[in-house]
Amino acid sequence: MSVEPMKVIIAKPGLDGHDRGAKVVARALVEAGMEVVYLGLRQTPESIVNAALEEDADVIGLSILSGAHMTHFRRVKELMDKNGLGDRLLTGGGIIPTKDQEKLKELGIEKVFGPGDDIQAIVDYIRTWHRSRST
Amino acid sequence: MKRPVVKTADKRNWEKKYCSPDLRNADFSSISGRPLEPLYTREDLSGFDVDTELGYPGEYPYTRGIHPSMYRGKLWTMRQFAGMGTPQQSNERYKFLLAKGQTGLSVAFDNPTLYGWDSDHALSAGEVGKTGVAVDSTADMERLFREIPLDQVSTSMTINAPAAWIFAMFLANAEKQNVSFDMLRGTLQNDILKEYIAQKEWIFPPEPHLRLITDLMAFCADHVPQWNTISISGYHIREAGSTAAQELAFTLADGFAYVEHALRAGLEIDDFAPRLSFFFNSHLDFFEEIAKLRAARRIWARHMKEKYKAKDPRSWLCRFHVQTAGCSLTAQQPKINIIRTALEALAGVLGGCQSLHTNSMDEALALPSEKAVEIALRTQQVIAFESGVANVIDPLGGSYFIEKLTCELEEEAERYFQKIDELGGVVKAIEQGFFQREITRAAYEYQMALSRKKKILVGVNEFINEDEHLEIPILEIDESVERDQIRRLQELRQKRDNQAVRSRLDALKKAAAGTENLIPRLLDCARVYATLGEISAALINVFGEYQEQPFY
């Protein structure tokens, strides 16, 4: 079964400049046939959710390696819910300890990726989510 | 120059035998994707002139090392990059490291500080003290170095965009400790070009940043003569995903750009060039890394002497710090990171580094715990005192493979220099996204090689432990750090002489709009406890802010 192409926002909230992962993932998602909007560095939760609204994005992926992931994921999720984007996928990656991954799950962020995760696993996760949503 | 490989009948005969047995189904290229011969012989070095390309340690072109006696004279400085939480917490970590036998300090600042923002800036929320120490003013600098004698310990500070005013705070604290500026030894990273290329922590557009760097070089030449005014860094370029050759070429190209900027500002090459220093990554590919470090010395010496006409031999020296590759560490089976780091550290030593940081096993997970840092430091001590590698200078010199690889890396770097020139220089190439695209492409190719198992990472895409449980303790930064830091900052704003702060910030703005050296003005601001963010704001008012086009 074929599904509609997806639109993914990739953004780096907060202050760290480590954009290697974000860029590699952006590129891999493009190769996998998704439409990707990379917002770049130093985004605020507000700017990210505004972009998602403007672009009517299906997925928001945050990349955070600064340790500030709890602050930013929580705020982005709140703003998504408030702006009618509660049915879109919020995911991301970075240096996120297992304990915090559990807390993110409680906020409704089911899965985030970390160092060493296969890039194909990210593509598959997004595709699977999209299929389950289309059916 | 490209050296021809003339094969003898002997090598051709051997090659026939080599090809006949079945080879392992494996990728034999370097981690940077460099194709490698199965064997290197004298044929690979035809045209290689030992006298002009190798020479002796401490002699031009310094391929074999910058000192005649190298590690027999002085071992490398064991310098662990550290900083977290509040200045008091970091001060305790420094004292711990010094007590364990570390020989120099290296300060890691938190993200708000790296951007020149105060801890109570709106965008600092959640970031204060997380990946380094928060420093908002000279008062924090005083807490950071309490009971640490600045005239006896050399101090490296990893700070770039606001480097000049962080340094001003460091100097103001030295005055408080009654240490005269000419006794201070240390290094300021202060390398803004690699920020635009890789690390991405800038404030202004390139030109005002370059002016501040040149101002600092001039100020230190007169007042802080033992200070390394810049540490031109390939580390972050490599961490962002570049190849070894890109790291080498982009870093040295940045170095040439700083030299050219200072020359245009009217400085004499031999007045500032001896205080330029470098910072390279040491990644997993053992021989390629050693060759890269040897090539760096030869290229820098040749350009400084022949192109920029430096006369003082100290201006020809590529002195460098090495840090093992953070990006090579894995969150899976983190204890194996100790072994990766040991190999990388060994490559740094065989490459002739002046100082070395070894990463801790837990750094793919969090900031390092005290236990993990101790093992990392002990790794250096085993290399220095047990392995015997420090007994003989440049022990791999003369190896067909190492010399060939050193020449190849030099040739690749020269090709990049030419390309950068064609694009109009480093700043123009940054604006066109040249470096960013080259690095992203290399990072993507490496990630794909891992994904396809063309390259193997133990514990990540092969030899995986299913049901792995984390068995090492993880350092956590308490949320109270941010509250404490903000409270102290607000108290400071209450009790300092605010009229003096205002008048000195105004004087700074006026000076920034003109052409005078800004370091004395920054020092004036630091002396009266103007905050980091206030100084940044004053300068942004004159210089403006930089926006990057996001490339991927």
Contacts between the chains, C-beta under 8 A, distances in Angstrom:
chain1	res1	chain2	res2	distance
A	14	B	111	7.3
A	14	B	123	7.9
A	14	B	126	6.9
A	14	B	127	6.2
A	15	B	111	3.7
A	15	B	112	6.7
A	15	B	114	7.4
A	15	B	115	6.0
A	15	B	123	6.8
A	15	B	124	7.7
A	15	B	127	5.3
A	15	B	201	7.8
A	16	B	111	5.9
A	16	B	131	7.1
A	17	B	195	7.6
A	17	B	198	7.8
A	17	B	199	4.9
A	17	B	200	3.0
A	17	B	201	5.2
A	18	B	239	7.6
A	18	B	240	7.8
A	19	B	200	6.4
A	19	B	240	7.4
A	20	B	239	7.2
A	20	B	240	5.0
A	20	B	241	4.8
A	20	B	327	7.5
A	20	B	440	7.8
A	20	B	443	5.2
A	22	B	552	7.7
A	23	B	440	4.8
A	23	B	443	6.9
A	23	B	444	7.7
A	23	B	552	4.1
A	24	B	241	7.3
A	24	B	440	7.4
A	24	B	443	5.3
A	24	B	444	5.2
A	24	B	447	5.0
A	26	B	552	4.8
A	27	B	440	7.2
A	27	B	444	5.1
A	27	B	552	6.0
A	28	B	444	7.4
A	28	B	447	7.4
A	38	B	550	5.3
A	38	B	552	5.1
A	39	B	550	6.7
A	40	B	548	6.5
A	40	B	550	3.1
A	41	B	200	5.4
A	41	B	548	6.9
A	41	B	550	7.2
A	42	B	123	7.5
A	44	B	123	7.2
A	66	B	111	5.5
A	66	B	127	5.8
A	66	B	130	5.9
A	66	B	131	5.7
A	67	B	126	7.9
A	67	B	127	7.3
A	67	B	130	3.6
A	67	B	131	5.8
A	67	B	366	7.8
A	67	B	367	7.9
A	67	B	477	6.8
A	68	B	111	8.0
A	68	B	125	7.9
A	68	B	126	3.7
A	68	B	127	4.9
A	68	B	130	6.2
A	70	B	126	7.3
A	71	B	125	6.2
A	71	B	126	3.2
A	72	B	126	6.9
A	95	B	331	8.0
A	95	B	364	7.0
A	95	B	365	6.6
A	95	B	366	6.9
A	97	B	365	6.5
A	97	B	366	6.4
A	97	B	474	6.2
A	98	B	470	6.7
A	114	B	331	5.5
A	115	B	329	7.6
A	115	B	330	6.4
A	115	B	331	4.5
A	115	B	364	4.7
A	116	B	330	5.2
A	116	B	331	5.6
A	116	B	332	5.2
A	116	B	364	7.7
A	116	B	457	7.2
A	116	B	459	7.7
A	116	B	460	4.2
A	118	B	450	7.7
A	118	B	451	5.6
A	118	B	461	7.1
A	119	B	447	5.6
A	119	B	448	7.6
A	119	B	451	5.2
A	120	B	451	5.7
